[in-house]
């Protein structure tokens, strides 16, 4: 199974840039969903993230990870590698 990463972002967002850079370092492709250019996508993000309004909001294989801080914590703890590994080996 391929790892599917969806990232809700907006322009001029340092945490969004940091999250995208982390994904690139991990060799992961991601779908960037810009909420600042498409209000409907903002509403979609709010519904999927339980009304979290900050960006980025990151989903891996449909599971809500959270923002950059949660992504970085998952990377540091090894949880991100487990999520990626289990998806890639399935």
C-alpha positions as CSV (number, residue, x, y, z in Angstrom):
1,X,0.0,0.0,0.0
2,X,1.2,3.5,-0.8
3,X,1.5,6.1,1.9
4,X,-1.0,8.8,1.3
5,X,-0.1,12.1,2.9
6,X,-2.5,15.1,2.8
7,X,-1.4,18.4,4.1
8,X,-3.7,21.4,4.5
9,X,-1.6,24.6,4.2
10,X,-1.7,28.3,3.5
11,X,0.8,30.8,2.0
12,X,3.4,32.4,4.3
13,X,3.2,29.7,6.9
14,X,6.5,28.7,8.5
15,X,5.1,25.6,10.1
16,X,3.8,24.5,6.7
17,X,7.2,24.9,5.2
18,X,8.8,22.9,8.0
19,X,6.2,20.1,7.6
20,X,6.8,20.0,3.9
21,X,10.6,19.9,4.4
22,X,10.3,17.0,6.9
23,X,8.2,15.1,4.4
24,X,10.8,15.7,1.7
25,X,13.6,14.5,4.0
26,X,11.6,11.3,4.7
27,X,11.1,10.8,0.9
28,X,7.4,11.1,1.2
29,X,5.2,12.6,-1.5
30,X,2.2,14.6,-0.2
31,X,-0.9,16.3,-1.6
32,X,-0.8,20.0,-0.6
33,X,-4.3,21.4,-0.1
34,X,-4.3,25.2,0.0
35,X,-7.0,26.5,2.3
36,X,-6.3,30.2,1.7
37,X,-7.2,29.9,-2.0
38,X,-10.2,27.6,-1.7
39,X,-12.7,28.3,1.2
40,X,-14.5,25.0,0.6
41,X,-11.2,23.2,1.4
42,X,-11.0,25.2,4.7
43,X,-14.4,23.8,5.7
44,X,-13.3,20.3,4.7
45,X,-10.1,20.7,6.9
46,X,-12.2,21.9,9.9
47,X,-14.6,18.9,9.6
48,X,-11.7,16.4,9.3
49,X,-9.6,17.9,12.0
50,X,-12.3,18.3,14.6
51,X,-12.4,22.1,14.1
52,X,-8.6,22.7,14.4
53,X,-8.1,26.0,12.6
54,X,-4.3,26.2,12.5
55,X,-2.2,25.0,9.6
56,X,-0.7,22.7,8.6
57,X,-3.2,19.9,9.4
58,X,-1.7,16.6,8.3
59,X,-3.3,13.3,7.5
60,X,-1.5,10.1,6.8
61,X,-3.6,7.3,5.2
62,X,-6.7,9.2,6.5
63,X,-5.5,9.4,10.1
64,X,-5.3,12.9,11.5
65,X,-1.7,13.5,12.8
66,X,-2.2,17.2,13.7
67,X,0.0,20.1,13.0
68,X,3.8,20.4,12.5
69,X,4.5,19.9,16.2
70,X,2.6,16.6,16.3
71,X,4.3,15.5,13.1
72,X,7.8,16.3,14.5
73,X,7.0,14.5,17.8
74,X,5.8,11.4,15.8
75,X,9.0,11.6,13.8
76,X,11.2,11.9,17.0
77,X,9.4,9.1,18.8
78,X,9.5,6.7,15.9
79,X,5.7,6.6,15.4
80,X,6.0,8.3,12.0
81,X,8.4,5.6,10.8
82,X,6.0,2.9,12.1
83,X,3.1,4.5,10.3
84,X,5.0,4.8,7.1
85,X,6.5,1.3,7.3
86,X,3.3,-0.5,8.0
87,X,1.6,1.3,5.1
88,X,4.5,0.5,2.7
89,X,4.6,-3.1,3.7
90,X,0.9,-3.7,3.4
